[in-house]
Amino acid sequence: MPQLELNLTETATLPIDGYAGALVGRVWRPELSGPSVVAARPDGLVDVTRRFPSLRDLCEEPDPSAALRAAQGERFASLEEVLANTPQTRRDPAKPWLLAPVDLQAIKAAGVTFATSMLERVIEERARGDRSAAAKIRDEMIGLIGEDLSRLKPGSPAAMRLKDALIAQGAWSQYLEVGIGPDAEIFTKSQPMSAVGHGADAGFHKASAWNNPEPEVVLAINSGGRIVGATLGNDVNLRDVEGRSALLLGKAKDQNASCAIGPLLRLFDASFSLDDVRAMHVGLTVEGEDGFKLEGGSSISKISRDPADLVAQMTGASHQYPDGAVLFLGTMFAPVADREAPGKGFTHKQGDVVTVAAGKLGQLTNRMRHCDECPPWAFGASHLMRNLAKRGLI
C-alpha cells in the first residue's frame, strides 16, 4: 500500500488568521547541533534564542506575547522551508526541521474531563482490555447513567446524588469518581523534552490491539501558575492496556513518541485568549493506508471542568513547577467506529496519518508508527543545557 503524504504546507499549518497572533516554536538547527526558539513571522522564522534560551524562559516573561514581538534575532529560514524538511521520510539532516513547541516544562494531562470520554473509560475498565466486549458494555452503561452528563458539575450536590445512586446499583467506577467527583485526574503524560512535533512520527506500542488518538488543546502555564498560551496535542492512548488496570496508566500513556504537541505555541494577547480556548472546536481526521478514514472532534464548550479550574488543581501551594508545565485538557472524542470486524471498534494501524486541527491554533499532523520504530528520544534537558552553554547562551 502506498504511503500517505503529510499536508505540511504553511497554509495548512498556521492558524486561520495566519500570523496575526504571537506564534512561537522550536526548530532543530543542525549547524548548531541543537534547538532554537523561533518567532514565526510573515517574513520567516526568526531565531530569538539569544533573548530566550528556552521556550520556558519566554513563558516566564510578564507579557510573553509582547516580549516575543519585540525580540530581535536572525531570520534563517521560511516556515515553508522548514516544514518541507520536517517529515522523517524525506528529511535532509543538514537542514533545519520543526520540533514540539515545549522544552523544559513538565508535560501533564487531565483525564475524564468530558462525559463521553468518562463513559469510554468506564467501558475500558469493565471490558478489561477486551475491545470485542465494548459495544455491549456501552449500551448497558448508557442505560444506567444516560448520554448527556455535560450539565452535571463535578463535585456538586447533584453529582454526589448520582454517585450514591450508582454505588447502590453496584455501577460505581474509579473513572466516574474523577469524572463527576470533586477531584480532577491530573497525570504525567510524558517527560520534559520528550514530545514530538508537527510532521514527526508518533508512536503506539506494537503489543496493543486497541488504541486511539486523543485530540486535545494543550495549555502553557508558567511557574507562577499563569496560563500564557495554547497549542494542540495528540495524547496517544493504549485503551487495552489501561483497561486491564488503571495502574498501567504510565504504560498506556507514556511510550517513545506517544506525545505529540504542535505545531506552534500561540501566546495570549488581544487576538487570542482563554475564552477562545473555551469556545474552541478541535477536529480530528485519521486516514489509513488501507483506505480507512475517520473524522470526529471535541468541543471545549462541553468540558465538565473549566480549563482554569484544571490548572488550579494541577498547581498551587501544594505542587509547584519551577520550569512551568503544559497541560492537555482532555478530549470528548473516543472513536467507536468499526475498522475491522463488527464490534471490534477502532484501533491504529502502521502508517495512519492523524491530523488534529483548531481554527486559531492551526493543524498538528503526525504519521503513526510502532514506538520502537520511531526515532529514539536522545536529546534531553542535560543535552539542552550543554548545547546552550557551548553556544554561549547561558
N, C-alpha and C positions, 0 to 999 in steps of 0.2 A: 504493500500500500504506500502511496506517495506521502511524503512528509508535508504537513500543512505549513504554510507560511505565516509568520507573525506580522501583524499590522503595527509596525513601529514608526510610522510616519510622525512628523511633527504635529500635523493636524489632529491625528487620532490620539496622540499622547497628551496634548495640552488640554487644560480646562476649556469649557465652551466659550469663555471670554478671553481666550488666548493669554497674552502676557499682562493682562490688566492687574492681576494680583502680584503679591510678593512671593515669588517662586524660588525655592532653594533646593539644591540636590547635591549629590556626591558623584564624582567621576573618578575612575581609576586612570592615572596618568603614568603610562609605562616608563617614560623618560625620567620620572621622579621616583619610580619604584613604590608608589603609594597613592592614596586617595587625596582628592582636593574637594573642598567645599566650594560650590559654584552657585552664582546667581544666574538664573535663566532669564535673559532679557531679549527684546526683539532683535538686537544686533548680534546675539550669540551668547555663549556661556562665558562668564567672567569668573576667573579664579580669585576667590576672596579669602583664601586660607591664611594669608598673612595677617588679615584682620581677625579671622575666626578660625583658629587651628582645628577646631572640631565643630560639627553641627551643634553639639551640646552647648558649646560656648555661645553661639548665636542665640540659642533659646534662652540663655541666661540674661540677655540684654533687657533693659527696662522696656524698650519698644523694639522687638526683634524685626518687625517689618520695616520700620524706619531705618534701623541700623543696616539692614541688608540693602535697601535702596541707596543709602549714602556710601556704601563700601566701594572702594576703588580696587582694581586688580587687572590682571592680564586677560584679554579676550583671546582664547586659544583655539576655539572651535565653535561651529554652529551646533545647535541641538540636533538638527537633522543629520549631521556628520557623525555625531556620537551615537545616535540611535541606530544608524546603519551598521555600526561596528559592534553593537551590543549583543545580538544573538550568538550563542556559543557555537552554533553550527557553521557560522561564516566569519568569525572574529579574527581580525589581524592583531596579534598580541603586541605589535609595535604601535598601535593606535589606541586612543582613549575609548572607554566604554562606561555606560551608566551603572551606578550602584544603587543600593537602597538608600533613601534619604534619612538615615539614622546612623548613629555610630556608638557613642558611649552610653546611651540611655538604656535603662532596663526595658525589656520587652514583655509587657504584661497583657492579659486579656480578661475580659469579662465574659462569663458564660451564662447561658439560660436567661438572657435579657429580653427575649420575645416569647409570647405564648406559644407560637408554632414550634420554635426550637426547643422549648421546655417539653412539649409533648413528644418530640422526637427523641430527646434524651431519656425520657421515661420508657419509650419503646425500646431503645437500645438496651437499657438495664434489664427489662423484662425478657427480651429476646436472648440475653446472654451472648450477644455477638452473632447470633444466627439470623442473617438477613431474610431468610425464607419465612421466618415466623413474624416478620414485622407487620405485614398488612393486617393480619387477624388481630394482633395486639392493638394496632392503631384504631381499628373500629371499636374495640372494647373500651379503650381509654376515652375516645370522643364521646361514647355513650355515658361515661361516668362524669367527665368534667366539662364537656362541651368544647366547641372550637373557638369561641370568642371570649378569651380572658384578657383582652387588651385593655379593658377599662378597669381591671382589678388592680388596685395599687398594692404592691408588695408591702407586707407588714401591717396593713390596715386591719381594722376590726373585721371587715367583710372577708379579707383573705384568711384571717385566723379562723373564722367560722367555717370556711371551705376546708381548711386544713383539718379541723376537728371532724368534719363530716367524712373526709376521705380516710382518715385514720380509723374511724368507726367501721368503714367498709373494707378495711384491710388494703387500701389502694394507695397509701402514702409512699413517697419516694424521696430519696435524697435530692433528686433534681427538682421536685416540687418544693422542697424546703428552700432552695436558693432562688427558685422562680417566683414564689409568692411570699416567702418569709421575709424577715427584716434585714437579713444579711445577704449581700451580693456575693456571687462567686467571682473572685479575682485570683487568677493563677498566673504563673510564669509560662509564657508561651515559648520563649526561646532566649538565648543568651545575647548580651550586648555584642555587636559586631557580626552576628551570625545570619542576619536576614539577607535574602537575595532580593534583587531589584527587578524593575520592569525589563522584560526581554530575556531574563535568565531562565534556566531550567529550574523548576520547582520539584520537590521530592515527596514521594509517598513510599511507604515500606512495601517491598515486594511480597512479604508474607501476608499482607492484608487483602482480604477478599471483599471488604465493604468499607468504602471510604468516600470522601467527597470534599469539594472546595467549600469554603465559607467566606462569602464576600462581605467585607466589613469596612467601616470607617475607622481610621486609627488616629487618635488624638495625640498631639505632642504636648507634654507637660514639663515645666521646668522644675528646678529643685525646690522652689517655694510652693509647688502645687498649683501654679497658674497654668491654664491651658493657653497655649500660644499659637496653635495651628492644627492642621489636619492633613491627612493623606489617605490612601487606600491600602487595604491589605487583604490577603488570602490566608486565612487561618486553616490550613490543610488539616483534616481530621480523619483518623482511623476509627470508624464507627464500631467495627467489630472488636477492636482492642479495648476501647473504653467501655463497650457494652459488657465485656467479660468481667470487668471490675473497674470501678471509679478510681481505685488505687493505681491503675495503669494509665492515668491521665498523662503523666510525663511521657510515656512511650507513645501514646496516641497522638500527642501534640508536637513533641519536640524530636524531630529527626533531622538529618542533614538536608538542608534546602527546603524544609517544610514550612518556612515562614517567609512569605513574600510581601514586601512593602514598597509602595511607589505610586506613580513614577517620580513625583516631586512633592515636597512638603509645601503646602500653601499656608503662609503665616496670616494671622488675623490682622485685618486693617479695615479701612472704610468699605472695601469691596467684598469682604468675606468675614463672617463672624460665627460664633457658636450657634446662633439662631439659624444660619444657613445649614449647618450640620443637622440641627434638629428637624429641619424640613426636607432633608435630602433623600432622594431615592437612589439606591445603589443597585445597579443592574449586573447580571451575571450571564455570560454565554460560555458554554462548553462545546467544543467541536472536536470530534474524534476522527482519526484516520480511517475508521470503519464507516464513516458517513453519518454517524450519530450526532445529533445536535440537541442541546438542552438550553433553555432560556428561563430566567427567573430573576428574582431580586428581593430587596429588602427596603421597606420604607421606615426611616428612622423615626418618623412621627408615631409609629406604633410600638416604640420601645417601652418596656414596662418600667424602667428606671431611667430618669433623666441623665444624660451624659455627665453633667456637673455632679450629680449625686454619686455616680460610679467613681469619678475621680476622687471625691471626698472620702469614699470608702477605701480607696487604694492608698492614699497618702494622708499624712497629718501628724499629730503629736505622737502617735504610736508607731508610725512607719515612715521613714524618710528615704529619699532618693537623691543623694548629693549630685549625681550626674543627670538627674531628671529621668523621665520614663516616657514610653509611648504605650497607649492603651487601646487595644482592639475593643470595640464597643459591642461585639456580638452580632448575630445575624438571625433574621426570621426565616431565612431560606434553608430548607433541608430537602434535597431532591429525592423524590419517591418514584419518579417515572422508571418503568422497567427498561433496562438496557439489553438484557439477555433473555432469560426465561421469565414468563409471567410470575409475579410475586417476588422476584429477586431484587427489584429496586435498582438504584443507580450505584455504580462504582466506577472509579477511574480505570482507564487503560493507558498503556505507554503511548506517548505522543499526543495525548489530549492537549488542546490549546484552550486555556482558561483566561477569560477577559472579565475583569471587574471594572465597572465604569460609573462615574457620577459627574454630572454636569460641571460643577465648579472645582472638581479635583482631577478631571482627566480620565485616563484609562491605564490600568495595570494589566499587562498581558504576560503570561508565562506558559512554557511547554512543560507538561508533566513527565517526569522520569522516575524510575525507581531511585530511592535516595542514595543507594550505594553506587549508582551510575552518574549521579550529579557531581560536579567538581567538588572535592572535599573542602571544607572550611579550614583555611590555613592562615588567615590574617586576622589576628585578634587584637585586643587592647594593647598588649605589650608590644606587638609589631607596630601599631599605630604610633605609640609614644616614641619608639626608637626611630621610626621614619621621620616624624615631625622634628625630633631633635637633630637628626642628621641634616635636615633642610633648614635648620636654624630658626624654626618657627616656635619652639618652646624652650 
